[in-house]
Amino acid sequence: MNWKQLQADIDESTVLTGTKHQQHRDAVVSSKIETQRLENAAKSPATRPSLLVYIYDVPSMFTTDLLHCAINNTDNGYQRTEDRFTSTTHSGDDVTSVVTSLEVLFHRRLLSSKYLTSDATKADVLFIPFYASLACNCRSGINVTVADLHSQLWQFVDQTLPYFRNGKPSRPHFMVLGKPERYHWTKICPLLRDKEHTSNIIFISPDRENNVELRKYAGRGTSQIIVAPTQLTSP
């Protein structure tokens, strides 16, 4: 028997066996690391935006129908200019821009926002889309009175989800106004006169009434208004 060859074979076998053992140990370690990573991922919640917003899916009579009225009935004072929706007053050949329709632009921006959620139960705040300023300027272009339109809006919101019962939201709600706050407590545009339904809603508006006594008189003394920039281009 060739003892030298046998010894060489034994040595080679030992090296190979040791290599296989090392490979096995490496595979076990890698498997444990991957298992731990998956367990940690399962325990960690998925990254979410700091704020989630749910938009009520309101009928078109509260949004696009009013927009079509504004575009098609220029006598009502609204015209579309440079991707902005502005209320205009005419004096001879002069056209003076009065206010940007924040309602339309904000709604459009929010529909494509990373903060949007389709699950109302996960939302931090709920948005009621309603083009209130357009409704007031399109009185001759809609089939109901502005007051009736308001009533139908509150009825829809009240019956759609359990978060807004008789004007008492159990979760934060907000809306957008296309004209200054004061305009919306007038006789021709009385949305904010309905204290029962609007007092607990946060409104975003181009302007906030600064007269404290007048706000109290209108029942808006403690109601929240967020003043937003009026020049927002459409996405």
Secondary structure by P-SEA (a helix, b strand, c coil): caaaaaaaaaaaaaaaaaaaaaaaaaaaaaaaaaaaaaaaaaacccccccbbbbbccccccccaaaaaaaaacccccccccccbbbbbbbcccbbbbccccaaaaaaaaaaaccccccccccccbbbbbbaaaaaaaacccccccaaaaaaaaaaaaaacccccccccccccccccccccccccccccccccccccccccbbbbcccccccaaaaaaaccccbbbbbcccccccc
